Amino acid sequence: MRLSKLLYILMFSSILKLFGCGDKGSDKKVIDSSSAVNEFRENIEAHKILTKQMLDTTGDEKLEGRIIANINSKLNHELSNNKDVLPTLSKERQTIYYVYEVEGEVNNGGFDQFYLNNFVNNDHSYMFDKTIEAFQSIGATKFANLVKKSKSSL
């Protein structure tokens, strides 16, 4: 499968999740945060190296997680040096990361949380432009325009 096609599929599924088109019928389980953190760290360790064969043999439902774990393996323990690390990645990986970040923050607490975590609590204002570029690169112009509009209202 070509990388651009794969990227499009990943981004499309992320966008659908962003608007709540995921599995609404599933039972939500409360997870002990310590085991979740350990699992998160183990996942990062396991995906420090990501080969073409690993990508080719990973099911679509787990592909985004593997790529994000690989990117996170390049970041420091607090995941706070993304401003230094992300520009060294391919445009495709950057796109996956920025869309994933928006998806996670918005799903967790709406755009308010995205702004709070990226602009109030951290100096990640560069993410606005990168997020706009990421959405534009996958043809999600409505999302890009939404982020542009929200940026101008800050």
N, C-alpha and C positions, 0 to 999 in steps of 0.2 A: 504494500500500500504506500502510495507516495506521501511524503511528509506533509505537504500542503493539504491533502485530503484528510489526513489524520488530524491535523491541527484544526481544520474546519469542523470535524465531527466532535472533537473535544470542546471547542468553544461553543458550538451549538448546544451540546448537552449542558454545559455550564450556564448558558443563558436561560435554558428552560428551567433549570433548578433555581436560578435567580428569581424567577417569577412564580415559584411554587408549583411547578409542573412535575415535581418528583413524586415519589411513592407516598401518597397521602394516607393510604390505608394501613400502613405499617404501624405497629405498636412502638412507641418511643420508650426506650429503656433508660433508666438512670444509670450512669456509668460512674464508678468510683474514679475520681479525678487522678489519683496516683497511678492507677493501672493504665488510664488513658495516656498520661504523660509518658509512662514507661513504654507503652506501645508506640507512641509517636516517635520517641527517641530510637527505639529499635528499628522502626521503619526507615528512619533517616540513615542509620548505620548500614542497614541491609542494601540501601540503594545509592551508596556513595559512588559506585561505578555502575553506569547504565549503558549496556551494549545494545547494538541493533538487534541481536538475537533476543535479548530480554524484552525489548519493545515489541518485536514481531510475535512473541509467544504470550504476551500479556493480553488478557481479555479487555474489551473496550471499557467495561465497568471499573476496572482497576488501573487503567492506563494513566489517567490524570493524576491519581494518587502517587504512582511511581515517579512520574516526572516531577511533581512537586516535592516529593521526598528527596529526590536527587538534587534539586535546586537548594532545598533547605540544608542539605549536607554541606553545602559550600558556605553557608552562613554561620555566624557565631552562635553560641549557645542560646542567647536571647533573641536570635533572628533579627537583630537590630542593625546589622551592617549591610542591609540590602541595597542601600544607595551606592555602595562601593562594588558589590558583587554583581548585581544585575546587569550593569552595562557590559560586563565581560561575557555574558551569555549570548547565544544566537537570538535573533529577533523573534524566532518562533517560540523559544523557551521564555523569553521576556513576555511575550503576548500571553502565553499560558499562565504565567505567574500573576500578571496584573489583573487579568480577568478573574482568576481564582481568588485573589485578594478582595476584589470588589464583591464577588459572590459570597465569600465567607462573612465579610463584615455586614453586608446588607441583609443576608439571611439571618444573621445573629441579632442585629439591632437596627436595621434600616440604614438609610444613608446617614442618619445622625451618627451612628456608630462608626461608619466609614470615616466621616470627617473628624470625629472625636479622636479615634485611634491614630489617624494618619496626620492630622494637622494640629490638634490641640495637645495631645500627649507626646507626640513625636514630631520632628521636623521633616515630614515626608511630603511636603507640598509639591515636589517634583512628580509625585504619583498622579496628579491630575493630568498633566500633559501625556505621561506615559500610558495612562489608562485610556485616554482619548485615542491615542495612536493605536493601542491594542485593539480597541473596538473597531476602529476604522479598518485595520488590516484584515479583519475577518468579515468585513462588510456589514457590521452591526452599526450602521450610521445613526439609527435612532438612539442607541445607547450612548454613542459618542456625543451626540447633541445634548442628551440629558445631562451628561457629566459636564459638558461645556456650560450649559445653562446654570447648573448648580454652582460651578466655579465662579461665574460672574455674580452670583447672589451672595457670595461670602463677604 
